[in-house]
Amino acid sequence: MNTVYSRIAGLGFYVPDNIVTNDDLRQYMDTSDAWIQERTGIRQRRFFTHGKDTNASMATAASRMALERAGLAANDVDLIVYATLSPDYYFPGSAFLMQRELGLEGIAVIDVRQQCSGFVYALSIADQFIKTGMYKTALVIGSEIQSTLMDKTTEGRGVAVIFGDGAGAAVLQATTDPEHRILSTHLHADGRYAEELYLKDPGSSRPGRFVSTEMMETGGSSVVMNGNAVFKHAVVRFMEVINESLTANGLQAEDLSLLVPHQANIRISNYVQQQMNLPDEKVFNNIQHYGNTTAASIPIALTEAYEQGRVKPGDLVCLAAFGSGFTWASALIRW
């Protein structure tokens, strides 16, 4: 009996039309293009258009592109795994809304809340279901609308300048080909650092109403980030989880064709690249154009890398992420 694996059969992404440059942010806060680029590498990002874009509609557009490139129809999908920290509703999750838009009533959907590592977690979940034989075709999604979560004032600029909106998708299919498949995935978390990067309110464990005027006034509804703590942990965990995936498969850094890291901050990506002694052509970054799109950043970057011919059959591709939780993860793929 042949062993079943999973492979990525198609990729797609969607970003809103609304381009917001660093100079555009000056209307909200005291900042500058030079200040933002020096700290993050970001030149612009996309913000959603109210009345046109939703978290689920962006995911749907990315999924349709991925399905078309895989040569499949929506009704070929039997599982949706959807990663986001910014769902359209508090509940139910956006996976249900995308399922409805694709006309896939009745199939299984799973919502994942692993923030910046969300897409790799979702990929791993879908990979396990396919390898057990329970499902044959899965849509894996990362989608975010974060522009409405940010405090776009001078006080909140340290966080607000970083994040953007967008969605990315991958179609996973069952395969018996041992040479072209997801080789392994590696997932980790450490909740001791949960409050180093978090959004406190609204939350269920508060006195009174779920959402209150007092809650809004006390600042709990603004994203809090300890940038130094995030950077120090990220650069360590990125390298650990990348090396973990390589070691698990008897490979080394020089065997990599391409590293696609979560687009958190260009300084983090550059540090990891230098420490791993990887040349520029083996690391893909697009944070300059989209900012940090959290769960969407890896599928958007992977899709662009594929479109640019930087992902080819036989290539060894590593996906790696680190984010709020803290959480970190990697996936090693033989294309």
Steps between C-alpha positions, in 0.01 A plus 500: 500500500638839400566759770286814465658843526379850419627747245427863421310492173414869465565841655313830497480834675294816519595843630266801514526774239561767764878563513610691811854636484712603795443863404123438503523402868619850584140619489434286809825517697841660540716272286703493180591267218861488620397418859277210393739354244793510741307306767296260288600508132141586406427756228126441459217269600140433396188598697163346426216697343183497709205373298725313259741288703437271794732247660299221339464666159877549476553135596245396239681694226835347599343154510345533155841589359663205675231260379527623140877451506452151642256420219223429749145618567377616838292185542820291491585638848404290801673696779566868578759602760487876550753705700423854616519719810255750349178313415199682359295394803605409854315177417443308282841505335573631152551143373122460504450822304755400236345155479167667426652725232653197328175302521657217698231442761549176692878463487719531807645839598758577769587846630856546629613778738880477496562856382821537294560123504140436402556399140773247583283356778208478256723336239611242756142424603392447139812292435414265787141453387611420146770256611247305708277466194208686656509775236650528152486871416531787747497878475745661741441872559668793670295820494515822701335841531720672757469864398191534722683353803780757500526819705588735215632780720850607596458303823425180310737545207753239619241234417274671247769557235580127482176327412295467182206311350487212252442129445685199363393144424645160417330190364629179656439170323571139586793343314698177510806666347772494770719747310261796471313563824493664840791329673422606857346771717614615844280691746584671831358749750586660835213672678725654763544791259135545402482863612816608315289532183125497550164672470328483839148619424235409426522179701248280676664505847416861583244648741180632350433503130722329245567840340469819706582870471742464790683222319553722199617793712759307704700396193446126525373490145837612360765252390787478750845390381830478686713542189832413665364177650341397172822563305724314749278193505422506128859486378569200726182307427514561125839333474406221740189400311665528156788281615254260663331441166830450320637260764178297499553434130879449504563829321705816557452872437698488177246250363225762511380649173289766669408617849165677526482653847201667657523866400525651849786744466779519243757521781391161632515340154841653430639381834381143442636507144842613623515248782408216265742626234234505229552711185234751394364273229408239765283729715173657387376827652209717392428686824606817315174491302245351740621548855436226755180322397529248786342164401481616137866596465649159419240395239519844336880482490502138383257580220709796383817290514329237285380764252853637471643157417682466831315179588549221247448123489762326711574807714531466876290774659480585869218703654567644846302723734506658844237709670264578785446230755795459474465251217744379236487241224661373181417285200749339263373431150652322200326671210 
